[in-house]
Amino acid sequence: MADTKIATNQDICLAMLRDNDRDRYLACLLSPQEKRGALAALYEFNAELARIRDLVHEPLPGEVRMQYWRDLLQGSAHGSTAANPVAAALLTAIETHRLPRKTLVDMIDARTFDLYDDPMETRVSLEGYAGETASALIQLASLVLSPEEAPRSANAAGHAGVAQAIAGLLLLMPLHRRRGQLYIPLQILSATGLDRDAFLAGEDRPRVSAAIEAFAGLGLEHLAKARAAGSIAPAVFPAFLPATLAEPALLKAQRLGALLFDRPLQSPQWRRQLRMALAAARRKI
């Protein structure tokens, strides 16, 4: 009975992921069947954190939602977790695969930044944010897939996660701009002669383009470092599949520059699926 309940919760996570994060849903399907449930729980947990800003109009309700997950991971949840299939499946994945709870709590703390409109100050701040979110998720997924091989790909996971995070932020840049959010570090803007307000206004197109090109270039720099970190063991490579979609977005963002505000950056779904399937076969980021 307990095993049936676990399977049901994991199936629910996988179904939710199909709607909330189609790319990581496909990554689950390209992973070993016996690992999909735990991966789906991890990825849906990430999706739940990522969409909190979309569900609230003020930071305080978002903080409350973040605290729910923090309490769950720290063992002080209020009420039964059975009513929340994502929470139940996440706890099962943590126990089954001995995942570090602190890494997940750090992910929540990093995501709190999303609730506010404070600018990202420096390149180091951005890399820290990406490291505790996208990079950490790759490493956690690697632990699910193969705890023996995961530590050997930690360096690649770190850099691949930063590249993936920057690509994702570029994809969401038109939305963030409408909200008044800014993820390009002020350090990069200053180098191009812009400040936060000037970038968000978008009137100085040449300088805005230069800032976007530099931001995408930072992502490509980390992608190159991930590739230079050495081969990734086949057992953990499925954890890197979502990161294989970063390069096309980063390169297109460099070409578009300020036009990114007006033109879609996302590749068609069929093309993303094909790229991930080919990456899975070749085992190259």
TORKOL-4160 file (C-alpha; in steps of 0.2 Angstrom, whole numbers, padded with zeros to 4 digits, m for minus):
285
<pt num="1" X="0000" Y="0000" Z="0000"/>
<pt num="2" X="0014" Y="0012" Z="0005"/>
<pt num="3" X="0023" Y="0008" Z="m0012"/>
<pt num="4" X="0007" Y="0012" Z="m0021"/>
<pt num="5" X="0005" Y="0028" Z="m0013"/>
<pt num="6" X="0024" Y="0033" Z="m0017"/>
<pt num="7" X="0021" Y="0028" Z="m0035"/>
<pt num="8" X="0005" Y="0039" Z="m0036"/>
<pt num="9" X="0014" Y="0054" Z="m0029"/>
<pt num="10" X="0028" Y="0052" Z="m0041"/>
<pt num="11" X="0016" Y="0050" Z="m0055"/>
<pt num="12" X="0007" Y="0066" Z="m0050"/>
<pt num="13" X="0024" Y="0075" Z="m0050"/>
<pt num="14" X="0028" Y="0069" Z="m0067"/>
<pt num="15" X="0011" Y="0074" Z="m0074"/>
<pt num="16" X="0013" Y="0092" Z="m0066"/>
<pt num="17" X="0030" Y="0093" Z="m0073"/>
<pt num="18" X="0023" Y="0090" Z="m0090"/>
<pt num="19" X="0013" Y="0106" Z="m0088"/>
<pt num="20" X="0025" Y="0117" Z="m0078"/>
<pt num="21" X="0042" Y="0112" Z="m0085"/>
<pt num="22" X="0041" Y="0103" Z="m0101"/>
<pt num="23" X="0060" Y="0102" Z="m0104"/>
<pt num="24" X="0064" Y="0094" Z="m0087"/>
<pt num="25" X="0049" Y="0082" Z="m0090"/>
<pt num="26" X="0057" Y="0076" Z="m0106"/>
<pt num="27" X="0073" Y="0074" Z="m0096"/>
<pt num="28" X="0064" Y="0063" Z="m0084"/>
<pt num="29" X="0058" Y="0052" Z="m0099"/>
<pt num="30" X="0076" Y="0051" Z="m0105"/>
<pt num="31" X="0082" Y="0045" Z="m0088"/>
<pt num="32" X="0081" Y="0027" Z="m0082"/>
<pt num="33" X="0063" Y="0022" Z="m0077"/>
<pt num="34" X="0067" Y="0018" Z="m0059"/>
<pt num="35" X="0074" Y="0035" Z="m0056"/>
<pt num="36" X="0060" Y="0045" Z="m0065"/>
<pt num="37" X="0049" Y="0047" Z="m0049"/>
<pt num="38" X="0063" Y="0055" Z="m0038"/>
<pt num="39" X="0069" Y="0066" Z="m0052"/>
<pt num="40" X="0051" Y="0072" Z="m0056"/>
<pt num="41" X="0049" Y="0076" Z="m0037"/>
<pt num="42" X="0065" Y="0086" Z="m0037"/>
<pt num="43" X="0061" Y="0095" Z="m0053"/>
<pt num="44" X="0043" Y="0099" Z="m0048"/>
<pt num="45" X="0049" Y="0106" Z="m0032"/>
<pt num="46" X="0060" Y="0117" Z="m0042"/>
<pt num="47" X="0045" Y="0122" Z="m0053"/>
<pt num="48" X="0035" Y="0126" Z="m0038"/>
<pt num="49" X="0048" Y="0138" Z="m0031"/>
<pt num="50" X="0051" Y="0146" Z="m0048"/>
<pt num="51" X="0032" Y="0150" Z="m0051"/>
<pt num="52" X="0029" Y="0158" Z="m0033"/>
<pt num="53" X="0032" Y="0175" Z="m0040"/>
<pt num="54" X="0019" Y="0172" Z="m0053"/>
<pt num="55" X="0006" Y="0167" Z="m0040"/>
<pt num="56" X="0008" Y="0182" Z="m0028"/>
<pt num="57" X="0007" Y="0201" Z="m0030"/>
<pt num="58" X="0017" Y="0205" Z="m0014"/>
<pt num="59" X="0033" Y="0198" Z="m0007"/>
<pt num="60" X="0025" Y="0193" Z="0010"/>
<pt num="61" X="0013" Y="0179" Z="0003"/>
<pt num="62" X="0028" Y="0173" Z="m0007"/>
<pt num="63" X="0039" Y="0172" Z="0009"/>
<pt num="64" X="0025" Y="0162" Z="0017"/>
<pt num="65" X="0025" Y="0150" Z="0003"/>
<pt num="66" X="0044" Y="0148" Z="0003"/>
<pt num="67" X="0043" Y="0145" Z="0022"/>
<pt num="68" X="0031" Y="0131" Z="0020"/>
<pt num="69" X="0045" Y="0122" Z="0010"/>
<pt num="70" X="0058" Y="0127" Z="0022"/>
<pt num="71" X="0048" Y="0120" Z="0037"/>
<pt num="72" X="0045" Y="0104" Z="0027"/>
<pt num="73" X="0063" Y="0101" Z="0024"/>
<pt num="74" X="0068" Y="0106" Z="0042"/>
<pt num="75" X="0056" Y="0094" Z="0049"/>
<pt num="76" X="0044" Y="0107" Z="0057"/>
<pt num="77" X="0030" Y="0106" Z="0044"/>
<pt num="78" X="0012" Y="0110" Z="0050"/>
<pt num="79" X="0000" Y="0097" Z="0047"/>
<pt num="80" X="0001" Y="0081" Z="0036"/>
<pt num="81" X="0012" Y="0081" Z="0020"/>
<pt num="82" X="0001" Y="0067" Z="0013"/>
<pt num="83" X="m0011" Y="0080" Z="0006"/>
<pt num="84" X="0003" Y="0088" Z="m0004"/>
<pt num="85" X="0009" Y="0075" Z="m0017"/>
<pt num="86" X="0024" Y="0085" Z="m0022"/>
<pt num="87" X="0030" Y="0087" Z="m0003"/>
<pt num="88" X="0027" Y="0069" Z="0000"/>
<pt num="89" X="0036" Y="0063" Z="m0016"/>
<pt num="90" X="0051" Y="0075" Z="m0012"/>
<pt num="91" X="0053" Y="0068" Z="0006"/>
<pt num="92" X="0053" Y="0051" Z="m0001"/>
<pt num="93" X="0066" Y="0055" Z="m0014"/>
<pt num="94" X="0077" Y="0063" Z="0000"/>
<pt num="95" X="0076" Y="0048" Z="0011"/>
<pt num="96" X="0078" Y="0035" Z="m0003"/>
<pt num="97" X="0093" Y="0044" Z="m0011"/>
<pt num="98" X="0100" Y="0052" Z="0005"/>
<pt num="99" X="0099" Y="0069" Z="m0003"/>
<pt num="100" X="0106" Y="0084" Z="0007"/>
<pt num="101" X="0092" Y="0094" Z="0014"/>
<pt num="102" X="0103" Y="0109" Z="0017"/>
<pt num="103" X="0106" Y="0110" Z="m0002"/>
<pt num="104" X="0087" Y="0111" Z="m0005"/>
<pt num="105" X="0085" Y="0124" Z="0009"/>
<pt num="106" X="0099" Y="0134" Z="0001"/>
<pt num="107" X="0089" Y="0133" Z="m0015"/>
<pt num="108" X="0074" Y="0141" Z="m0006"/>
<pt num="109" X="0084" Y="0155" Z="0001"/>
<pt num="110" X="0091" Y="0159" Z="m0016"/>
<pt num="111" X="0074" Y="0159" Z="m0024"/>
<pt num="112" X="0068" Y="0172" Z="m0011"/>
<pt num="113" X="0078" Y="0185" Z="m0022"/>
<pt num="114" X="0064" Y="0182" Z="m0035"/>
<pt num="115" X="0051" Y="0189" Z="m0024"/>
<pt num="116" X="0059" Y="0206" Z="m0024"/>
<pt num="117" X="0064" Y="0219" Z="m0037"/>
<pt num="118" X="0082" Y="0222" Z="m0030"/>
<pt num="119" X="0095" Y="0221" Z="m0044"/>
<pt num="120" X="0108" Y="0208" Z="m0045"/>
<pt num="121" X="0124" Y="0218" Z="m0040"/>
<pt num="122" X="0139" Y="0208" Z="m0046"/>
<pt num="123" X="0144" Y="0194" Z="m0057"/>
<pt num="124" X="0149" Y="0184" Z="m0041"/>
<pt num="125" X="0131" Y="0187" Z="m0035"/>
<pt num="126" X="0123" Y="0180" Z="m0050"/>
<pt num="127" X="0135" Y="0165" Z="m0050"/>
<pt num="128" X="0130" Y="0162" Z="m0032"/>
<pt num="129" X="0112" Y="0163" Z="m0036"/>
<pt num="130" X="0114" Y="0151" Z="m0051"/>
<pt num="131" X="0125" Y="0139" Z="m0041"/>
<pt num="132" X="0112" Y="0137" Z="m0027"/>
<pt num="133" X="0098" Y="0135" Z="m0040"/>
<pt num="134" X="0101" Y="0127" Z="m0057"/>
<pt num="135" X="0119" Y="0120" Z="m0053"/>
<pt num="136" X="0112" Y="0113" Z="m0036"/>
<pt num="137" X="0098" Y="0105" Z="m0046"/>
<pt num="138" X="0109" Y="0096" Z="m0058"/>
<pt num="139" X="0120" Y="0090" Z="m0044"/>
<pt num="140" X="0105" Y="0083" Z="m0034"/>
<pt num="141" X="0098" Y="0074" Z="m0049"/>
<pt num="142" X="0116" Y="0067" Z="m0052"/>
<pt num="143" X="0115" Y="0060" Z="m0034"/>
<pt num="144" X="0098" Y="0052" Z="m0038"/>
<pt num="145" X="0105" Y="0044" Z="m0054"/>
<pt num="146" X="0122" Y="0038" Z="m0047"/>
<pt num="147" X="0129" Y="0044" Z="m0030"/>
<pt num="148" X="0145" Y="0036" Z="m0034"/>
<pt num="149" X="0148" Y="0046" Z="m0050"/>
<pt num="150" X="0140" Y="0062" Z="m0045"/>
<pt num="151" X="0155" Y="0070" Z="m0036"/>
<pt num="152" X="0166" Y="0067" Z="m0051"/>
<pt num="153" X="0154" Y="0079" Z="m0061"/>
<pt num="154" X="0152" Y="0092" Z="m0048"/>
<pt num="155" X="0163" Y="0105" Z="m0057"/>
<pt num="156" X="0154" Y="0102" Z="m0073"/>
<pt num="157" X="0137" Y="0103" Z="m0064"/>
<pt num="158" X="0142" Y="0120" Z="m0057"/>
<pt num="159" X="0147" Y="0128" Z="m0073"/>
<pt num="160" X="0133" Y="0120" Z="m0083"/>
<pt num="161" X="0120" Y="0126" Z="m0071"/>
<pt num="162" X="0126" Y="0144" Z="m0072"/>
<pt num="163" X="0125" Y="0143" Z="m0091"/>
<pt num="164" X="0108" Y="0136" Z="m0090"/>
<pt num="165" X="0102" Y="0149" Z="m0077"/>
<pt num="166" X="0108" Y="0163" Z="m0088"/>
<pt num="167" X="0099" Y="0156" Z="m0103"/>
<pt num="168" X="0083" Y="0154" Z="m0093"/>
<pt num="169" X="0085" Y="0172" Z="m0087"/>
<pt num="170" X="0087" Y="0178" Z="m0105"/>
<pt num="171" X="0071" Y="0169" Z="m0110"/>
<pt num="172" X="0061" Y="0177" Z="m0096"/>
<pt num="173" X="0069" Y="0194" Z="m0099"/>
<pt num="174" X="0054" Y="0202" Z="m0107"/>
<pt num="175" X="0043" Y="0197" Z="m0092"/>
<pt num="176" X="0056" Y="0202" Z="m0079"/>
<pt num="177" X="0057" Y="0219" Z="m0088"/>
<pt num="178" X="0038" Y="0222" Z="m0087"/>
<pt num="179" X="0039" Y="0218" Z="m0068"/>
<pt num="180" X="0054" Y="0229" Z="m0065"/>
<pt num="181" X="0065" Y="0214" Z="m0061"/>
<pt num="182" X="0084" Y="0214" Z="m0066"/>
<pt num="183" X="0095" Y="0199" Z="m0066"/>
<pt num="184" X="0109" Y="0206" Z="m0077"/>
<pt num="185" X="0122" Y="0211" Z="m0064"/>
<pt num="186" X="0124" Y="0230" Z="m0062"/>
<pt num="187" X="0143" Y="0227" Z="m0064"/>
<pt num="188" X="0139" Y="0222" Z="m0082"/>
<pt num="189" X="0127" Y="0237" Z="m0085"/>
<pt num="190" X="0140" Y="0249" Z="m0078"/>
<pt num="191" X="0153" Y="0242" Z="m0090"/>
<pt num="192" X="0141" Y="0246" Z="m0105"/>
<pt num="193" X="0137" Y="0264" Z="m0098"/>
<pt num="194" X="0120" Y="0259" Z="m0091"/>
<pt num="195" X="0111" Y="0259" Z="m0075"/>
<pt num="196" X="0096" Y="0249" Z="m0069"/>
<pt num="197" X="0083" Y="0262" Z="m0075"/>
<pt num="198" X="0091" Y="0265" Z="m0091"/>
<pt num="199" X="0092" Y="0246" Z="m0095"/>
<pt num="200" X="0074" Y="0244" Z="m0090"/>
<pt num="201" X="0068" Y="0259" Z="m0101"/>
<pt num="202" X="0077" Y="0251" Z="m0116"/>
<pt num="203" X="0079" Y="0267" Z="m0125"/>
<pt num="204" X="0097" Y="0266" Z="m0128"/>
<pt num="205" X="0097" Y="0251" Z="m0139"/>
<pt num="206" X="0115" Y="0250" Z="m0144"/>
<pt num="207" X="0120" Y="0249" Z="m0125"/>
<pt num="208" X="0106" Y="0238" Z="m0121"/>
<pt num="209" X="0112" Y="0226" Z="m0134"/>
<pt num="210" X="0130" Y="0227" Z="m0128"/>
<pt num="211" X="0124" Y="0222" Z="m0110"/>
<pt num="212" X="0113" Y="0208" Z="m0116"/>
<pt num="213" X="0128" Y="0202" Z="m0127"/>
<pt num="214" X="0139" Y="0202" Z="m0112"/>
<pt num="215" X="0127" Y="0193" Z="m0101"/>
<pt num="216" X="0125" Y="0179" Z="m0114"/>
<pt num="217" X="0143" Y="0179" Z="m0116"/>
<pt num="218" X="0145" Y="0175" Z="m0098"/>
<pt num="219" X="0134" Y="0160" Z="m0100"/>
<pt num="220" X="0144" Y="0154" Z="m0115"/>
<pt num="221" X="0160" Y="0156" Z="m0104"/>
<pt num="222" X="0153" Y="0145" Z="m0091"/>
<pt num="223" X="0146" Y="0132" Z="m0104"/>
<pt num="224" X="0164" Y="0131" Z="m0111"/>
<pt num="225" X="0171" Y="0128" Z="m0093"/>
<pt num="226" X="0158" Y="0114" Z="m0091"/>
<pt num="227" X="0164" Y="0106" Z="m0107"/>
<pt num="228" X="0182" Y="0108" Z="m0102"/>
<pt num="229" X="0179" Y="0100" Z="m0085"/>
<pt num="230" X="0180" Y="0082" Z="m0093"/>
<pt num="231" X="0168" Y="0069" Z="m0099"/>
<pt num="232" X="0152" Y="0066" Z="m0089"/>
<pt num="233" X="0149" Y="0048" Z="m0083"/>
<pt num="234" X="0134" Y="0040" Z="m0093"/>
<pt num="235" X="0125" Y="0036" Z="m0077"/>
<pt num="236" X="0123" Y="0054" Z="m0072"/>
<pt num="237" X="0122" Y="0062" Z="m0089"/>
<pt num="238" X="0103" Y="0063" Z="m0089"/>
<pt num="239" X="0105" Y="0076" Z="m0075"/>
<pt num="240" X="0113" Y="0088" Z="m0088"/>
<pt num="241" X="0100" Y="0086" Z="m0102"/>
<pt num="242" X="0091" Y="0102" Z="m0098"/>
<pt num="243" X="0107" Y="0111" Z="m0099"/>
<pt num="244" X="0110" Y="0106" Z="m0116"/>
<pt num="245" X="0097" Y="0118" Z="m0122"/>
<pt num="246" X="0107" Y="0133" Z="m0115"/>
<pt num="247" X="0119" Y="0136" Z="m0130"/>
<pt num="248" X="0105" Y="0140" Z="m0144"/>
<pt num="249" X="0097" Y="0152" Z="m0132"/>
<pt num="250" X="0113" Y="0161" Z="m0127"/>
<pt num="251" X="0119" Y="0162" Z="m0145"/>
<pt num="252" X="0102" Y="0169" Z="m0151"/>
<pt num="253" X="0102" Y="0181" Z="m0137"/>
<pt num="254" X="0119" Y="0188" Z="m0143"/>
<pt num="255" X="0112" Y="0190" Z="m0161"/>
<pt num="256" X="0096" Y="0198" Z="m0155"/>
<pt num="257" X="0103" Y="0210" Z="m0142"/>
<pt num="258" X="0089" Y="0223" Z="m0138"/>
<pt num="259" X="0077" Y="0215" Z="m0150"/>
<pt num="260" X="0076" Y="0201" Z="m0137"/>
<pt num="261" X="0063" Y="0213" Z="m0129"/>
<pt num="262" X="0051" Y="0211" Z="m0144"/>
<pt num="263" X="0055" Y="0194" Z="m0152"/>
<pt num="264" X="0054" Y="0176" Z="m0144"/>
<pt num="265" X="0070" Y="0168" Z="m0139"/>
<pt num="266" X="0063" Y="0151" Z="m0136"/>
<pt num="267" X="0066" Y="0137" Z="m0149"/>
<pt num="268" X="0051" Y="0127" Z="m0154"/>
<pt num="269" X="0047" Y="0112" Z="m0143"/>
<pt num="270" X="0051" Y="0099" Z="m0156"/>
<pt num="271" X="0068" Y="0107" Z="m0159"/>
<pt num="272" X="0072" Y="0107" Z="m0140"/>
<pt num="273" X="0066" Y="0089" Z="m0139"/>
<pt num="274" X="0077" Y="0084" Z="m0154"/>
<pt num="275" X="0092" Y="0092" Z="m0146"/>
<pt num="276" X="0090" Y="0084" Z="m0129"/>
<pt num="277" X="0087" Y="0067" Z="m0138"/>
<pt num="278" X="0103" Y="0069" Z="m0148"/>
<pt num="279" X="0113" Y="0075" Z="m0133"/>
<pt num="280" X="0107" Y="0059" Z="m0123"/>
<pt num="281" X="0113" Y="0048" Z="m0137"/>
<pt num="282" X="0130" Y="0058" Z="m0139"/>
<pt num="283" X="0132" Y="0061" Z="m0120"/>
<pt num="284" X="0139" Y="0079" Z="m0124"/>
<pt num="285" X="0132" Y="0095" Z="m0116"/>
